Amino acid sequence: MNKEAAKVVEKKYILPFILLTSLFFLWGIANDLTNPMVSAFKKVMPELSNMEAALVQLAFYGGYATMAIPAALFIRKFSYKSGILLGLALYATGALLFIPAAKLEIFGFYLASLYILTFGLAFLETTSNPYVLSMGSSETSTRRLNLAQTFNPLGSLLGMLGAQILVIKALSSDDYTTEAYQALSAAKQASIRTDDLAVISTPYIALGLFVLLMLIVIALVKMPKKTDTHDTLNIRDTFNTLIRNKRYYEGVITQIFYVAAQIMCWTFIYQYVENINSARPADAQLTATWYNMAAMIAFLLGRSAGTYLLKYVRPGQLMFYFAIAGMGFTAGAIFISGIVGLYSLVGISIAMSIMFPTIYGIALKDMGDEAKLGSAGLVMAIVGGALMPPIQGSILDIGGPKFNDTLILGVPEVNFSFILPLICLGVVAIYSYRAEKVHLK
């Protein structure tokens, strides 16, 4: 009876929920607009090594790791709305710092801009996720978060498309081979560099202006105030409470593995496609970007379907089914060669679709005021996306610079490297099982 009466979003929360949902869309844009920038900066600034260009991701993920706990402490002292407004201000500041970065043409300035931008994202994620969970019945909290998170991959698709069309395809430096570029005069090289850095900066500047507009709108709208029942707990007591909560700290560990699986599957799909292309004729080459976008669309469809299914299936149980399916798809990507293996790799995204918000919802369920600080640990878990990909890359290097220099268990090393996402999804399956059989009993 109560389950029938409990709405995912109550009428009084509709407008605040819509505004919060727009934030999920906004940080999706930033995430997937930035991923291709490693390649873009390497093309525009050929003096950078691959390691130096990869500092883009370190700066991006470093912002999450640095600011998640301060964000949690801030919203604990003030309010969810204050955290959102500060997050938007930092997001806009970092994006608009691309203006002086383009003028100065200093790579370190771009890194600092991205670092500050993700301070804002850390505030938004640390604030928005528990805020959404609190906007209504606890019975529908996980469904509500999955619904809000559905708009995150929409933002990711827009960011991915924007990066491809507005940046990658528009770079003049990409029209030259290394030798041809070096043969240009210093003045011509400087002109191309200036133009291309402006190309890289433009979408960030536009995004920063839009974020400022959102800041003004949210500042003017009355957002619900949450009254917590654990305000007497000090920080040390809260940390002790979290550490003793197995459902929570196991959730943080699981989130690290989940995010690692997601980033690995979406990063190394390019190498997977390149290996397939090595055996295909020139007129039958596959375009990795389209398969990456197909994976994102599959992710979006999976999250939409998962949000609906959560109306009938318990969160831990549904995530367990999705994790097992994901492990099956990953095994297909490892052991099936060619286009069928690629389809399996795309299919993993369907299985991963509900995992981030569902882990979040299970870990923070009925936590009260501790959810503010607990949310920080789950946001910091995003650094899993920076920890595991280098290990996968090292597997690709086992036989040499190519992706099929040697066979491991009878498959090329690029295929075998997906053993890491397989292990990560196994961790998600174990947590899902424990959520049903141990933690939520």
N, C-alpha and C positions, 0 to 999 in steps of 0.2 A: 504493500500500500504506500509506504513512504517512498519506496524507490520509484513508483509511478508518479508520485507527486513532485519529486525532486527534479527541478529543471537544470539543464546544463548552465544556462545563463538566465538569471532572473531579470524581469523587466527593468527594475530599478538600476541594474548594472549594465544595461545594453550599451549606452554611450561610452562609459569608461572602458568597457571591455573592447569595444571597437578601436578606441584610441590605443589601448595597450597592444592589441593585435597588430596595429600598424607598426609598432616598434619591432615586433618579430620580423616583419617584412623588411624594415630598414636595416637591421643588422645582417639579414640574409644577403642584401645587396652588397654591403661592405665586404663580407667574407669572400664572395665569389668574384667580386670585382678585383680583389687584391691577389688572389691565387695566381693569375697569369702574369702578375707584375714582376715576378722573378725573371721570367723569360724576357719581358719587355725591357727591363733595366739593363739586362745583359746585352741586348741588341743596341740600345741607345748609348750605353757606356761600355764599349768593348774592352776598356782597360780593367773592368771588374773581373775577378775570377768567379767561377761558379759558386764557390763557397761564399764570397762576398755578396753576390747577387741573392743568395739564399738567406742573407740576413734580413730580407724583407719579411720572411715568415717568422724568423726569430723575434723581430720587433713586434710583429702582429700578435703572436701568441704570448710574448712576454708581457704585453699590456694586460692580458687577462690574468696571468699569474701574479702580477704585481698589485693589481688594484681590486681583486675580488674581495679579499678580507677587509680592506679599508672601506669598500662600498657597503659591505654588510654592517660594519660598525657604524657607518654614517646613517643608514636607514634605521638602525636600531635606536640611535639617539634621536633622530628627527622623524621622518616618515617615508612611506613608500613614494609619495608624490615628490618629495624633495629629492629623493634618490634618482627618480626619473628625470627631473629637470636638470640636475647636475650632470647626469649621464649624457643627456642631449647636448648640453653646453660643451662638454669635453669632446663629444663626437664632432660637433660642428667646428670647434676650434682646431682639432687635428686635421679635418678635411680642408679647412680654409688656409691652414699653414702651407698647403701646396702652392699657394700664390707666391710667397717669398721663396719657397724651395725652388720653384721654376725660375725665378729671377736670379737666384744665386747659383743654380745648377750644381748644388752640392748634394751628393748621394746621402751623406749623413743627416742632412736636414730632412730629406724624405723619410728616412728611418725614424727620426724623432717625431715627425708628423704622424706616421702610422702608429707609433707607440702611444702618443697622446690620444689619437682617435680610438684605439682599443681600450684606453682607460674608460672612455665613454661607454663602449660596448660592454665592458665588465660591469659597470654600474647598471646598465639597462638589463642585462641578463640576470644579475644578482637580485635586482628589484622586481622585474616583471614576472618571472616565473612563480615565486611564492605569492605575489600579489594576485595573479590569476587564480592560483589554487584557493586563495582566501575569499574570492568573490562568489560566494554561494555555498551550497551544501557540500560537506566533505565526501558524500556518496558519489557526487559527480565531478569531484575535483580533477581526477586524472583525465576524464573525458574532456573537461573544460581546457586543460592545458594542451592536450593533443589537438583540440580544435584551434586554439591560438597558434600552436606551433605549425599547423598546416600552412600558414601564410609565410613561414620562414623559407621553405623551398621555392615559393613563388618569387620572393626577393632574390634568392640565389640564382634562379633562372634569369632574372632581369640583369643581375650583376654579371653573370657569365656571358650573356648575349651582349651586354654593353662593353665588356672587356674585349670581346672578339671583334665587334663592329666598330666601336668608337676608338679603340686603342690599337690592338694587334694589327688589324687590316689597314689602319691609317698611318702606321709608322713608316716614314721614308727610309730609315736606316735598314729596314727589312728588305728593301728592294736591291740591296747590294750584297755581293759576296764579301767575305772578309778581305780578300785581296783587292777587290774593286774599291771598297771603302777606304782602305789604306792608301790607295793610289790617288785619292781626291786631295785637293789642296786643303791646307789647314783652315782657310776661311770657309770653304764649302762644308767641311766636316763640322765646323762650329755652327754654321747656319742650320744644318740638318739636326744637330744635337739640340739646339734651342727650340726648333719647331717640334721635335718629337717629345721633348720634356713638357712642352705646352700641351701636346696631345694627351700625355699620361695624366697631367694635372687637371684637365678640364672636367672629366666626370666627377672627380672628387670635389672640386669647387662647387659644381652644380648640386651635388649631394649635400654639401655643407650648408648651402643656402636653403635647401628644402628642409633640412633638419632644424635650422633656426625657425622656420615657419611652424614646424610641429611643436617646437618648444613653446612658442607664443600661444598656440591653440591649447595645449595641455595646461599651461599656466592659467589660462582664463576659465577652463572648465572645472567644475566642482567634482573632485574625485572622492570616492568613499574613504573614510578614515577607519582604520582597523584598530580596535581596542584589544590588546593582548592581555592574557591572564598571567603572564610570567614576568612581568616587568621588574619584580624584585630580584630576579636572578642577575648576579654580576657576570662579567665576561668569563672569569675563571670557572664559575659554576656551569655556565653554558657550555664551555669547551668540555668540561668533565662529563656533562650530560650527553653530549654528542659522541664522545669517545666510548662511552658505555653502551651506546645504542648500536647494536650490531647491524640492524636493518639499514641504518644511516651510513656507517663507515664502509660496510660492504657495498653499498650503493655508490659511494664515491669511487671506490676501487673499480667497480664494474663500469662506471661512466668513463674512466680513463681508458679502459680497453675498448669500450664501444666507440668513443671518438677516434681512437687510433684506427679501428677497423674502417670507419667511414672515410677518414682522410686517405688511408692507403688505397682503398678501392677507387676513390675518385681521382687520386694522383697518378697511380700506376696503370690506369686504363690506357694511357697514351703509349707507354712502353709495350703493353700487351698488344695493342693494335699495330704498332710498328713491327713487332715480331711476326704477326700474321701477314702484314704487307710484304715482308721480305720474301715470302713464297708466292706472292701474287703478281700477275703481269702489271705493267705500268698503267694500263687502261682499266684496271679493276682494283685500284688502291682504295682503301677505306679511310674515311676522315674521322679521326678520334674525337674531335670536338662534338660531332653529332651524336656519337654513342655516349659521350659524357652527359650531354643534354638529355638523351633518352633515359639515362640512369636517374637524372634529377626528376624527370617527369614520372618515372616509375616510383620514385621516392614519394612524390606528391600524391599520386594515386593510392599508394599503399597507406600513407598517413590518413587520407580521407576515409578509406575503407576501414582502417583500424579504429578511427574515432567512432565510426558507426558501430563496429562490432563490440566496442567497449560498453555499449548499452546492454549487451547480453552476456558478455564473457568477462570474468574478473581480470584485472590488469596483469597480474603475474602469470596467470594461465595463458592469456593471449600472447604475451611477450615470449613465453616459453615456446609456443607453437611457431611464432615468427623466427625465433632464434634457431630452432631446428631446421626450418625451411632455409634460413640464411646459410647454415652450415652445409646443407645439401647443394645450394647454388654455388657456394665457394668450392666445394669438392669438384663440381662440374667445371668451374673455371680452371682448376688445377689439372685435372686428369683428362679433360676433353679438349682436343686441339681444334684450331680453326674457328670458324664463325659461331659454331654451337657453344664453344667455350666462352666466346665473347658475349653471347646472349646470356649465358649463365652469370657472367660478371655483372652485366647490367641488372639481372634479376636480383642480385644481392641487395640492391637499393630498396626493393619492395619490402624485403624482410627487415631491413634496418630502420624503416620509416618511423615506427612508433617507439623506438627504443629510448632515445634521449628524454622525451617528456615522461615516458612511463617509468623509467628508472628514477627520474626526478620526483614524480608523484608518489611512488612507493617509499622512497627514502625519506621524504619530508611529511608523510601522512600523519595528521593529528599532532604535529610537533609544536604548534603554537608559536611563541616568540622565538624559540630556538631556530625556527625555519629561516629567520633573517640571516643568522650566522651560518646555519647549515647550508643555505643556498650558495654561500661563497665557496664552500668546498666542492660542490657540484659544478660550479662555474670554473674553478681552478682546474678541474679534471679535464677541461678542454685542452690542456697542454699535452694530453696523450697524443694529440694530433701532431705534435712536434717530436715526440720521443721515439715512436715506432717506425715512421717512414725511413729514417736513415738506416735502420737495421734491414728493412726490406731492400733498400738500395744496395746494401753490402752483399745481399744474396745474389742480386743481379750481376755483381762484379766478380763472382766466384770464378767463372771460366774465362773472363776477359771482358772487353768493352761492349760486346754485343749481348743480345738477350737470349741467345740459344747456343752459346759457346760450349756448353756441357749439359749433360742430362743428369737429373737428380730424380731418383725413383722412376726413371723412364720418361720424364718430361723435361722441357727446357727450364732453365733456372728462373725465367720470368714467370712461368706458370707455377713452379714450386714456391716462389716467393709469397704466394697467396696463402701459404700455410699459416702465416702470421694473422691475417684476418680470420682464418678458420679458428685458430686458438682463441682470439678475442671474442668471437661470437659464442664459443664454448663457455667462456666466462659469463657472458650474458645469460646463457641457458641455465647455468648453475644458479645464478642469482635469482632468476625467475622461478626456478623450482623451489628454492629456499623461501622466496617471498610467499609462496602458496603453502608450503608444508611446514615452515618454521616461523617466519617473522609475522605473518598475518593471522596466525592461529588465535 
